[in-house]
Amino acid sequence: MFKKILKGLGFTLLVIIGLFTFALAWTSYKAASYEETAIPYMDKAIKDISTWQVDTVRSYLVVSTNDRVSESDLQALVKGLSKMGRLIEIGEFQFMNVSSTAMAGEASGSFVTYRVPAKYENGDGLITITLQEVDDSFQVYSFNLNSLALLK
C-alpha cells in the first residue's frame, strides 16, 4: 500500500517537472522567435518615444490605444514622462511573455511583452513595453516607464 502511494507521488512529481520543463522550453522558443523582429522594433520605438513628442508617441500606438487616449491625456502623460530627460542608454531586453488572446477585451491578436532598463539624463527607469503584431510588423499596445525620477 505504501509503495503504491510513493509511486503515485513520484509519478505526479515527474509530471509536474515535465510540465515545468515544457513551459520553460516553450517560453525560450517563443522568445527566440521574436528576438530578430521585436527587439529592433522596440529599440527604435523606445528611442523615438523618448524624444517626448506627442505626435511621435501617437504614431507608434495601436489603433485601439489611440482611440482610448484623448489628446489632452496623452499630452499630460508625455509631459510627465519628459521629466526623465534625454535617453542616454537602453539596457538588455528581457522577454516577459507572449499572448495570442484578447487583451482587456478590446484588442485581439498576438501580443509580446518585454522589460528593459533604461538610463535617462535625470534617472534610471524600467520600461515594460507590450507590442501587438500588426501584419508583418508591430505597434505599441502599452508603454510603461517606472522610475523614482518621475516622483520629483
N, C-alpha and C positions, 0 to 999 in steps of 0.2 A: 504494500500500500504506500509506504513512504517513498519507495523507488519511483512509483508512478507519479507522485506529486513532484518529486525532483525532476523527473523527465519533462513533465508539463511545464514547470518553471523554466527549465533550461531551454525548451523549445520556444516559449514565449519570449525569453530574453534574446534568443537568436533572431527571432522575427523582428523584434524592436531594433536590434543592432543592424539588421539588414535594411529595414526601412530608413533608419537614420543615415546609413551609408548611401542608399539610393538618393535620398534627399540632398545630401552633400554633392554627390556626383551630378545630379540634375542641375543644381544651382551653379556649379562650376561650368557645366556645359552651356547653360544659358548666358552666364556672364561672358564667356569666351566669344559667343556668337555676337554680342553687342560691342565688344572691345573695338572692332575695326570701324564701326559706324557711329555708335552713340558717343564715344569719348571724343572724337574730333569735333562732332557737332556741339557737344557741351562745352568743350574748350573755347570754341569761337563764341557760343552764345553767352557764356559767363563773362568773357572779356567785353563783349558788346553791351550786355545788360549793365555791367559795372561802370559804364560811362554815365549812367543815371539820366538818360534821356527818355522821356515818356514814350515818344514815337518808336524808339528803338525797342524798348521793352514790349510795347504792344505788338510789334512786328514778329516777335518770337512766340507769342502766346497762341494757343489753340483757339479756334473759333468759340467753343463753349466757354472758355475762361474769359475771353474778350467780351462776350455777351453779358457775363455776370458782373463784370467790374466796370463801374461808371468812370468817366473821365476824371472827375474830381477825386474819387477814391484812389485811382491809380496815380494821380499827381501827388496826393498826400503820401502814398506808400513810397513812391520813388524819392520824394523829398526827404522822408525819414531815413531811407536806406543810403541816401547820398552823404549822410554823416560819416559813413565809413571812409569816404575819400576815394582816392585813386587806387585801383587794383595794382598790387605790386607783384603778387605771385599766386599761382594756383598749385595746390598740392596734388597728391596722388588720388585718383578717383577710386572710390570703394563701392563696388556693386552691392546693392541692398536687396532688390527683388525685381521680379517681372510678374506682371499680372495680365491676363487676357480677358478680364471681365470688365463690367461697367464700374466706373469709379463714381462714387457719390450719386449714383442713379442718373447721371446726366450725360456722361460720355461713355462710349464703348469702344473697344479695340485693345491693342496691346500697349501696356504702359511699363516703362522701365525706370527704376529709381536708383540714383547714386547719391553718395555723400562725398563731399570733397572739402578739405580745409583750404582756406584762402587767407592771404595776408593782404590787408589794405593799409593805406597810409595812416589811418587812425586806429588800427587794431586788427586783431585776428578774428576770423569768423569761421563758422562751419555752415556750408551750403548743402541743403538737401534739395535735389532737383529731380522732378519726375517728368519724363518725356512721353509723349504719345506718338506712336508710329503713324505717320501720315504718308500714304503711298510708299515711295522709296526713301523717305527721309523722316525727320522728326519735327515736332514742335513742342514747346514748353507747356506742360499741363500745370505744373506748380513750381515755384521757386521760393525757397525758404532760407533766409540768412539769419543765423543765430550768432550774436556777438554781444559781449559786455559793452563794447564801444557804443552800441545803439542806446544804452541807458543814460549816457552822459547828456 
